[in-house]
Amino acid sequence: MAEPAPSVESFGALLRPVEMRTGGQVIAERLVTAIALGEFEPGQRLPAERELAATLEVSRTTVREALQRLHAGGYVVTRRGRDGGTFIQDVAVTGADEAVKRTLDPRWEELTELLDYRRLTESLIARTAAERRDSSDIAAIRAAVERYTEAGSRADARIADHALHQAIARATHNERLADLSARIRREVGLGFDAEPYTPQMRQRALRQHPVLAEAVIAGNPARAAKQATSHFSLTEGALAEVRARLTLRTGDTDAHRASE
């Protein structure tokens, strides 16, 4: 006996309008999120179109569309001349919260999984580095900690932060682990070698870096792993705070609109 044909109502969830998003829209939203999270600072020049396409592994046409969307939203400005390029705008843009929240929400599970993966990986790296470090590794780690402490700008701090974690990763004497650490950093940074940055995160890193470094230098694997786990929770905490703030703010905005 043939089964009855399913009613139209049973397909309700499937027959809802589907939002078709272009590659340029996706890249633009990712860049808006990166800007909001402090991965790029106001006045910073974005990489050239060709470099962006190679970094994000998309076509230059997709990058061009994304930049056009950023221009339209007021997130970036183009300057001509020898020192020209596309620069992050030093302005608060209307609708930024909604754009960032739209980007974070669908990716939240993916992001938390990635950050959990990095936390576990970096814990293993720190443990292994503490077991295998030699005198040259110790010198490199101490120099990197000092550079981070003395960094006078956001860009300098990021370079020093990357150098420190690469020095620890290289102390494992396993190039695959060092490459993995760098690759995860780029993935967390949406394809760029950058991460969420705030003055509060820097202050915490200033306290945590020497403790992590000394655990590795002292050859204490358990303590090094524990400190790495704590340190690499910084980014996840920053993302959670941004998401909670945006949820509250956009919720307040929606409530205000509803009451009008």
N, C-alpha and C positions, 0 to 999 in steps of 0.2 A: 504494500500500500504506500503510495507516494506521500511524503511529508508535505504539510501545507507550506505554501510559500511564505517566507517571513514578511511581516507587515512593514510598511514604510517607517512606522514609528520606531521599530527595532533598529533601524539604521540611523537614528537621529544623530548619534555621536559621530558617525562616519560622514554624514552629509552636511556637516557644518562647513562654512566657507573656510578655505585654506589660504593662509597668508603666504604668498610666494615672495621670498626674499632673495635679492640678487647677491652675488658675491661681494660687490662693492658695498652694499648695505651692511653685510656681516662684518667686513673689515672695518668700516667706518664706526660701527658700534663697539667693536673691540678696541679701537683707538680711543674712542670717547671714554671707555672704561679705564684704559691705561692712563689717560690724562687725569681723570677724576681720582684715581688711586695714587697719583703722585709719581708715576713712572716717568713722566716727562714734566719738566718744570716750565713755567711761563717764560717765553723768550727763547726756548730751546729750538734749534733747527732740526726738523725731521730729516731722516736719510733721503737721498735722492730717489726719484720714482723707480729707477732701475734697481737700486739697492733694496728698496721696500718690496718690490715684486719678488726678488730673489730670496729675501729673508722670510717673507710670508708664504712663499711658494705659490704665488698666484700670477696671473698675467698683468702686464702693465696697464691694460685696459681696465681691469678690476681695481687696481690701485688708483688709477685716474678717477674712476667713479667715486671711490671712497673719499679721495681728497676733495672732490667737488662737493660731496655731502658735508664734509667738515667745514669747508669754506662757507657753504650756505647756512650752516648752524652757528657760525661765528667762532668756531674752535681754533681755527688757524688763519693765518694771513700770509700772502705771498709778497715777497720783496724782490725787486729786480736788481740787476747789477752783479758785479764780481762777488760780492759777499751776500748775494741774495739766496732765496730758497723759500721753503715753507716753514713757518715758525708758529709755535704754540702761542695762542692769544692770552694775554694777561687780563682776562675779563671773566666775569661770571655770566654764563650763557643761560637764557631762559629755556627751560625744558631739559637741562642737563641731568637733573636727578632722574627724570622718567627714562631718559635714554640709557643711563647707566644701569638702572634697575632692570630694564628690559633685557640688557645684555647679561647681567649677573644671574638673574633668576633661572633662565633655562640652563645655564652652565654651572649652576651652583653645585650640583652633585658631582659633575665632572671635575670641577676645581677642587672640591674637598678631597676627592679621591686622589687627585694628582698631588695635593699637598701632603696627604697622609703617606703616599708613596715616597715623596721626597724626604719626609721626616724619618721614615724607616730606613731609607737608603743612606742618608747623611749620618744617622746613628751608627750604622754598620761601618761607614767610612771612618768616622771618628774613632771607633773601637779598634779598627784595623790599623789606623795611623798610629795610635798609642802603642800598639804592639810592635810596629815595624820602623818607626821613625829613627833617623840617624842624625848625626851632628849637623849635616847640611840642611836637613829638613827643619830642625829646631831653629837654626839661624833664619831660614826663610819665613817660618811662622812668626817668630818674634818681630822680624822687620815688618811684616804685614800688619801685625797688631799695632805697632808704632805708627805706621802710615795712616791707619784708620783713625787712631786717636788724634793725629795732627791734621787730618783732612779739614780744609777750610771751606769747602763747598760741597754741595750735594753730589756733583759729578765726581769730585775727588773721593768722597766717602764711598760711592758706589764702586769705583775702580779698586779702592783699597779693600772693600768688603769681598769683592770677587777674588782678589789676589790672596786674601787670607784663606778663603774656603778652598781655593785651588791648591794652595800650599799644603793644607791639611790633606786634601784628596791625593796629592802627589806623594805624600808621606806614606801612603799605603803601598807604594812601589808597584801599583797595578794601573796601567794606563787606561784600561777599560773603566775602572771606577772613577778616575779623574775626568774622562770624557763624559761619563754618565752624569756626574755632578754638574758639569757645565751645560749639558743638554737639558737637564731638568730645569735649571735656572732660566734658560731661554724659553722653555715651554711655559713656565709660570709667568714670565714676562711677556706673554702673548707673541712670542717670536723674537722679542728683543732681549738684549743682554741687560735687562733692568728689572727692578722689582718695586712693589709698593714702597713708598718712602714718606715718612712724616718725621718731624723733629722728635716726637715721642719714641718712635721706633729707633731712631739714632741713639737717643739717650739709653735705651735699654740695651742696644747692641754694644755701646761703649762699656757697659757693665758686664755683659755676657761674653764678649770676645776674649778678654784676658783669662777668664775662668775656663772657657773651653780650650783655649790654647795651652794653658798651663797643665790641664788634665792630659792632653796629648803629649806635651813635652815631658811630663813626669812619668809617662808610661803607665797610666792608670786607665785601662780599657773601659771598665765599668763606669767610672766617673765621666770619661770622655763621651761615652754613648749617652749617658743621662743628660749631660750639658748640651749635646747636639740636639737631642729631642726637644729640650726646653727652648733652645735658641731658634730652631726651625718651626716653632709654633707661632713666631712673631707675624709672619705673613698671613697665616690663616686667621689669626686674631684680628689683624688689620682689615682683612676682607670681610670678616663677620661683622665688625663694627660699622664698616661702610654700608653693608647690606641692611643692617638693622636701622641705621640712621635714615637711609633712603626709603625703607619700608614705612617708617614712621612719618617722614616728611611727605612722601607721595600720598600716604593714607590721609594725612591732614588736608592735603590739597584737594583730594577727591571729596572728602567730607564737606570742605568749604564750598566746592562747586555744587554739590548736591543741595546745600542749604540755600543757594542763591535762587 
